[in-house]
């Protein structure tokens, strides 16, 4: 199997798994218990909190709250900000956000609870910071923006955007960093970002655990009511093993080892596939404006679902877009916002590489993609 769907999820790193296992067996105690075993679990959690804080460049570990993942972190950021907004009901976001931001904003808008202003993106998926500046009003409660798009890999200038927001309003600035953290150099140090969400399973950690950075002084209501876990900000028995896993994954990711090679492999894959006629990359071709592991390629007048399934039959796993909403037949809302023609958008494939992707993998996939696309375009049967 050749796995090129690392933006959907990553395998758990062996070091991460090894660190987690003791907390699923002999060190199983509840971290809120007062006895020595509980204290050891609590200490492991605080060590992980320190690791995540250092990984993100937070000023203190107290700014890190563990969550169940990106969806909870993003939802909590938006709903919590609105709850503490003092009556402000305007959100600024983009039309290419992940579904857990886009659908929540759309639902709130449909219920007439908020007014949502969506910044435009150009044909390369980039936003205009001057438009952001112009859209800010005294009634703006929140600006929510991803660090890198999960479908195209396009990077958003969140550090500069946060500065603009703070210079022109008192709105809270939230970043969905789920698909970017661990794939590019980034630090909260010295930034004006208020809230930032990450998820462990995107950086070789376990599923079901993430973290929300909440800048000191930013007030959110608790995400869940109950006990006093996470400083009273998120009730519920703490999953020590998962938190330990996230902490180790963060430690490993701090080195950003192998990203240059990953970018080289991605670029070789792109260049070879683009030799096919009527084929294009969706998003910026500037390597500095995309995360190094991602390419989204469209094949005109070819069905992306069919390409994906044919590649699956050949042993290569890819995606037609976000893993959270790939079962429908509609064109990607991200590509629609970028004004990708429908004849291209319906034939799009996302290739996302990872730590375990090899040169041999890329050579194999290049041959498979060309075989599959040519066969589909000629209505032939692959392998016949």
C-alpha positions as CSV (number, residue, x, y, z in Angstrom):
1,X,0.0,0.0,0.0
2,X,1.2,3.5,-0.9
3,X,-0.5,6.0,1.4
4,X,-0.7,9.6,0.1
5,X,-3.5,10.8,2.3
6,X,-1.6,12.2,5.3
7,X,-3.7,15.3,5.4
8,X,-6.6,13.1,6.4
9,X,-4.7,11.4,9.2
10,X,-1.3,10.1,10.0
11,X,-0.1,6.8,11.6
12,X,0.9,7.0,15.2
13,X,4.7,7.3,15.5
14,X,6.3,4.3,17.3
15,X,7.8,6.7,19.9
16,X,4.4,8.1,20.6
17,X,2.8,4.7,20.9
18,X,5.6,3.5,23.3
19,X,5.0,6.5,25.5
20,X,1.3,6.0,25.6
21,X,1.2,2.3,26.4
22,X,2.2,2.5,30.1
23,X,-0.8,4.8,30.7
24,X,-3.1,2.2,29.3
25,X,-1.7,-0.5,31.6
26,X,0.2,-0.1,34.8
27,X,-0.1,3.7,35.0
28,X,-3.9,3.8,34.5
29,X,-4.8,6.0,37.5
30,X,-7.1,9.0,37.2
31,X,-5.0,12.1,37.1
32,X,-7.3,13.9,39.6
33,X,-6.9,11.2,42.2
34,X,-4.8,12.4,45.2
35,X,-2.8,9.2,45.7
36,X,0.7,8.8,44.2
37,X,-0.5,7.0,41.1
38,X,-2.9,9.8,40.3
39,X,-0.1,12.3,40.9
40,X,2.2,10.5,38.4
41,X,-0.6,10.7,35.8
42,X,-1.1,14.4,36.6
43,X,2.7,15.0,36.2
44,X,2.7,13.3,32.9
45,X,-0.1,15.5,31.7
46,X,1.7,18.6,32.8
47,X,4.9,17.5,31.0
48,X,2.8,17.1,27.8
49,X,1.3,20.5,28.3
50,X,4.8,22.0,28.6
51,X,5.8,20.2,25.4
52,X,2.8,21.4,23.4
53,X,3.4,25.0,24.7
54,X,7.0,24.9,23.6
55,X,6.0,23.4,20.3
56,X,3.6,26.2,19.6
57,X,5.7,29.0,21.1
58,X,3.2,29.8,23.7
59,X,4.3,32.1,26.6
60,X,3.2,29.6,29.2
61,X,1.9,26.1,29.5
62,X,-1.2,27.5,31.2
63,X,-2.3,28.8,27.8
64,X,-2.8,25.2,26.6
65,X,-6.1,23.3,27.2
66,X,-6.5,19.8,26.0
67,X,-9.5,19.0,23.8
68,X,-10.8,16.1,21.8
69,X,-9.4,17.5,18.6
70,X,-9.7,20.2,15.9
71,X,-13.5,20.3,15.7
72,X,-14.0,20.9,19.4
73,X,-11.2,23.5,19.5
74,X,-12.7,25.4,16.6
75,X,-16.3,25.2,17.8
76,X,-15.3,26.2,21.3
77,X,-13.3,29.2,20.0
78,X,-16.3,30.5,17.9
79,X,-19.1,29.8,20.3
80,X,-17.1,30.8,23.4
81,X,-16.1,34.1,21.8
82,X,-19.6,34.9,20.9
83,X,-20.8,34.1,24.5
84,X,-18.3,36.6,25.8
85,X,-18.6,39.2,23.1
86,X,-20.8,41.6,24.9
87,X,-23.5,41.5,22.3
88,X,-21.3,41.7,19.2
89,X,-22.5,39.3,16.5
90,X,-20.3,39.7,13.5
91,X,-17.8,37.0,12.4
92,X,-15.2,37.4,9.6
93,X,-13.9,34.2,8.1
94,X,-13.0,32.8,4.6
95,X,-15.0,30.6,2.2
96,X,-12.3,27.9,2.2
97,X,-12.4,27.0,5.9
98,X,-12.7,23.4,7.2
99,X,-16.3,22.2,7.5
100,X,-16.2,22.5,11.3
101,X,-15.8,26.2,11.0
102,X,-17.7,26.8,7.7
103,X,-20.8,24.8,8.8
104,X,-20.9,26.2,12.3
105,X,-20.8,29.7,10.9
106,X,-23.5,28.8,8.3
107,X,-25.7,27.3,11.0
108,X,-25.4,30.4,13.2
109,X,-26.1,32.6,10.3
110,X,-29.2,30.6,9.3
111,X,-30.5,30.9,12.9
112,X,-30.0,34.7,12.6
113,X,-27.6,34.6,15.5
114,X,-24.6,36.2,13.7
115,X,-23.7,38.1,10.6
116,X,-20.9,36.3,8.7
117,X,-18.6,38.2,6.4
118,X,-16.5,35.9,4.2
119,X,-13.3,37.2,2.6
120,X,-12.8,36.4,-1.0
121,X,-9.9,34.2,-2.2
122,X,-8.2,34.6,-5.6
123,X,-7.7,31.8,-8.1
124,X,-4.6,30.7,-6.2
125,X,-6.6,30.4,-2.9
126,X,-5.0,33.5,-1.3
127,X,-6.8,36.2,0.7
128,X,-6.4,40.0,0.4
129,X,-5.3,41.6,3.7
130,X,-6.6,45.0,2.6
131,X,-10.1,43.4,2.3
132,X,-9.7,42.1,5.8
133,X,-8.9,45.5,7.1
134,X,-11.9,47.0,5.3
135,X,-14.3,44.4,6.6
136,X,-13.5,45.1,10.3
137,X,-16.2,47.0,12.2
138,X,-16.9,47.8,15.8
139,X,-19.4,45.0,15.9
140,X,-16.8,42.3,14.8
141,X,-16.5,39.8,17.6
142,X,-14.3,37.2,15.9
143,X,-12.0,36.7,12.9
144,X,-11.5,33.0,12.2
145,X,-8.9,31.8,9.7
146,X,-7.0,28.7,8.9
147,X,-3.2,28.6,8.8
148,X,-3.1,26.3,5.8
149,X,-5.9,24.9,3.7
150,X,-6.5,21.2,4.1
151,X,-7.3,20.6,0.4
152,X,-4.8,22.8,-1.4
153,X,-2.1,23.3,1.2
154,X,-2.2,27.1,0.6
155,X,-0.8,29.0,3.6
156,X,-2.6,32.0,5.0
157,X,-0.7,35.0,6.5
158,X,-2.2,34.6,9.9
159,X,0.5,36.5,11.8
160,X,0.0,39.6,9.7
161,X,-3.7,39.1,9.7
162,X,-3.8,39.0,13.5
163,X,-1.8,42.2,13.7
164,X,-4.2,44.0,11.3
165,X,-7.2,42.8,13.4
166,X,-5.7,44.1,16.6
167,X,-4.7,47.4,15.1
168,X,-8.2,48.0,13.7
169,X,-10.6,46.4,16.1
170,X,-10.9,44.6,19.5
171,X,-12.1,41.4,17.9
172,X,-10.7,38.0,18.9
173,X,-8.4,36.3,16.3
174,X,-8.7,32.6,16.0
175,X,-6.5,30.3,13.9
176,X,-7.4,26.7,12.8
177,X,-3.8,25.3,12.6
178,X,-4.9,21.7,12.4
179,X,-3.6,21.0,8.9
180,X,-0.4,23.1,9.2
181,X,1.3,22.5,12.5
182,X,4.2,20.2,12.1
183,X,4.4,20.9,8.3
184,X,6.0,24.4,8.4
185,X,7.9,26.6,10.7
186,X,5.5,28.5,13.0
187,X,5.5,30.1,16.4
188,X,3.0,32.1,18.4
189,X,5.8,34.0,20.0
190,X,5.3,37.7,19.6
191,X,2.1,37.2,17.6
192,X,-1.4,38.7,18.2
193,X,-3.2,35.4,17.8
194,X,-5.7,34.8,20.6
195,X,-6.9,31.3,20.0
196,X,-5.3,28.4,18.0
197,X,-6.5,24.8,17.5
198,X,-4.4,21.7,16.8
199,X,-5.2,18.0,16.5
200,X,-2.7,15.2,17.4
201,X,-3.7,12.8,14.6
202,X,-2.4,15.2,12.0
203,X,1.1,15.1,13.4
204,X,1.6,11.4,14.1
205,X,-0.2,11.3,17.4
206,X,-3.4,9.5,18.4
207,X,-6.9,10.4,17.3
208,X,-9.3,11.9,19.8
209,X,-7.0,14.4,21.3
210,X,-6.0,18.0,20.5
211,X,-5.2,21.3,22.1
212,X,-6.5,24.8,22.1
213,X,-4.2,27.7,22.8
214,X,-6.0,30.4,24.8
215,X,-3.9,33.5,25.2
216,X,-3.7,34.7,28.8
217,X,-6.4,37.2,29.4
218,X,-8.8,35.8,26.8
219,X,-11.9,34.6,28.5
220,X,-13.9,31.7,27.1
221,X,-16.7,29.9,29.0
222,X,-16.0,26.3,29.8
223,X,-16.5,23.9,26.9
224,X,-18.1,21.4,29.2
225,X,-19.5,21.7,32.7
226,X,-18.7,19.2,35.4
227,X,-15.5,18.7,37.4
228,X,-12.6,21.0,37.7
229,X,-10.3,19.4,35.1
230,X,-8.2,21.6,32.8
231,X,-8.4,24.4,35.3
232,X,-12.2,24.3,35.2
233,X,-12.2,25.1,31.4
234,X,-13.0,21.6,30.2
235,X,-14.7,19.1,32.5
236,X,-14.4,15.3,32.1
237,X,-12.0,12.6,33.0
238,X,-8.7,13.4,31.3
239,X,-7.4,10.8,28.8
240,X,-3.8,10.6,30.1
241,X,-2.5,8.2,27.4
242,X,-3.8,10.4,24.6
243,X,-2.4,13.6,26.1
244,X,1.0,11.9,26.7
245,X,0.9,10.9,23.0
246,X,0.2,14.4,21.8
247,X,3.1,15.7,24.0
248,X,5.6,13.3,22.5
249,X,4.3,13.9,18.9
250,X,4.8,17.7,19.6
251,X,8.4,17.0,20.8
252,X,9.2,15.0,17.6
253,X,7.5,17.6,15.3
254,X,9.6,20.4,16.8
255,X,12.5,19.3,14.7
256,X,10.6,19.5,11.4
257,X,12.9,16.9,10.0
258,X,12.5,15.7,6.5
259,X,10.3,18.5,5.2
260,X,12.7,19.6,2.5
261,X,12.8,16.0,1.1
262,X,9.0,15.9,1.3
263,X,8.8,19.1,-0.7
264,X,11.2,17.6,-3.3
265,X,9.0,14.5,-3.6
266,X,5.9,16.6,-3.9
267,X,7.4,18.7,-6.6
268,X,8.6,15.7,-8.6
269,X,5.1,14.2,-8.4
270,X,3.5,17.4,-9.5
271,X,5.9,18.0,-12.4
272,X,5.4,14.5,-13.8
273,X,1.6,14.5,-13.5
274,X,1.4,17.9,-15.1
275,X,2.9,16.3,-18.2
276,X,-0.6,15.0,-18.8
277,X,-2.7,17.4,-21.0
278,X,-5.5,19.4,-19.5
279,X,-4.1,19.1,-16.0
280,X,-3.5,21.9,-13.4
281,X,-2.4,22.5,-9.8
282,X,-5.1,24.1,-7.6
283,X,-3.4,26.7,-5.4
284,X,-0.2,28.7,-5.6
285,X,2.7,27.2,-7.5
286,X,5.0,29.3,-5.2
287,X,6.5,26.6,-2.9
288,X,6.7,29.2,-0.1
289,X,2.9,29.6,-0.1
290,X,1.9,26.0,0.4
291,X,2.7,23.4,3.0
292,X,5.5,21.2,1.5
293,X,3.5,17.9,1.6
294,X,0.4,18.8,-0.4
295,X,-0.6,19.1,-4.0
296,X,-4.2,19.3,-5.4
297,X,-4.3,18.4,-9.1
298,X,-7.3,18.6,-11.4
299,X,-7.7,16.5,-14.5
300,X,-10.2,18.2,-16.9
301,X,-13.3,16.1,-18.0
302,X,-12.2,13.3,-15.7
303,X,-14.1,12.2,-12.6
304,X,-12.0,12.5,-9.4
305,X,-14.0,9.8,-7.6
306,X,-13.2,7.3,-10.4
307,X,-9.5,8.2,-10.3
308,X,-9.4,7.7,-6.6
309,X,-11.1,4.3,-6.7
310,X,-8.9,3.1,-9.6
311,X,-5.8,4.1,-7.7
312,X,-7.1,2.4,-4.6
313,X,-7.5,-0.8,-6.7
314,X,-3.8,-0.4,-7.6
315,X,-2.8,0.0,-4.0
316,X,-2.5,3.8,-3.7
317,X,-4.6,5.8,-1.3
318,X,-5.4,9.4,-2.1
319,X,-8.3,11.7,-1.6
320,X,-10.7,13.9,-3.7
321,X,-10.6,16.6,-1.0
322,X,-11.2,16.9,2.8
323,X,-11.7,13.5,4.4
324,X,-14.6,15.0,6.3
325,X,-16.9,15.5,3.3
326,X,-15.8,13.4,0.3
327,X,-18.8,11.2,-0.2
328,X,-20.9,13.6,-2.2
329,X,-20.6,14.3,-5.9
330,X,-20.6,18.1,-5.7
331,X,-17.5,20.0,-6.5
332,X,-15.3,21.0,-3.6
333,X,-16.5,24.3,-2.0
334,X,-12.8,25.3,-1.7
335,X,-12.2,24.9,-5.4
336,X,-15.5,26.7,-6.2
337,X,-14.4,29.6,-4.1
338,X,-11.1,29.7,-6.0
339,X,-13.2,29.8,-9.3
340,X,-11.8,26.5,-10.6
341,X,-13.9,25.6,-13.6
342,X,-16.4,22.8,-12.9
343,X,-14.9,20.6,-15.7
344,X,-11.6,20.7,-13.7
345,X,-13.0,20.8,-10.2
346,X,-14.9,17.6,-10.5
347,X,-11.6,15.8,-11.5
348,X,-9.5,16.9,-8.6
349,X,-7.3,14.7,-6.5
350,X,-5.4,15.7,-3.3
351,X,-2.0,14.0,-2.9
352,X,-0.6,14.5,0.6
353,X,2.8,13.1,1.5
354,X,4.2,12.2,4.9
355,X,7.3,11.0,6.8
356,X,7.1,7.5,5.3
357,X,6.7,8.5,1.6
358,X,9.7,7.3,-0.4
359,X,11.2,8.1,-3.8
360,X,10.0,4.6,-5.0
361,X,6.4,5.5,-3.9
362,X,6.4,8.6,-6.0
363,X,7.8,6.8,-9.0
364,X,5.1,4.2,-8.7
365,X,2.3,6.7,-8.2
366,X,3.4,8.8,-11.2
367,X,3.0,5.7,-13.4
368,X,-0.3,4.7,-11.9
369,X,-1.8,8.2,-12.2
370,X,-0.8,8.5,-15.9
371,X,-2.2,5.0,-16.6
372,X,-5.5,5.6,-14.8
373,X,-6.2,9.0,-16.2
374,X,-5.3,8.0,-19.8
375,X,-7.5,4.9,-19.4
376,X,-10.4,6.9,-18.1
377,X,-10.1,9.5,-20.7
378,X,-10.1,6.9,-23.5
379,X,-12.8,4.9,-21.8
380,X,-10.5,1.9,-21.6
381,X,-10.2,-0.5,-18.7
382,X,-7.0,-0.3,-16.7
383,X,-5.1,-3.6,-17.0
384,X,-7.2,-4.9,-20.0
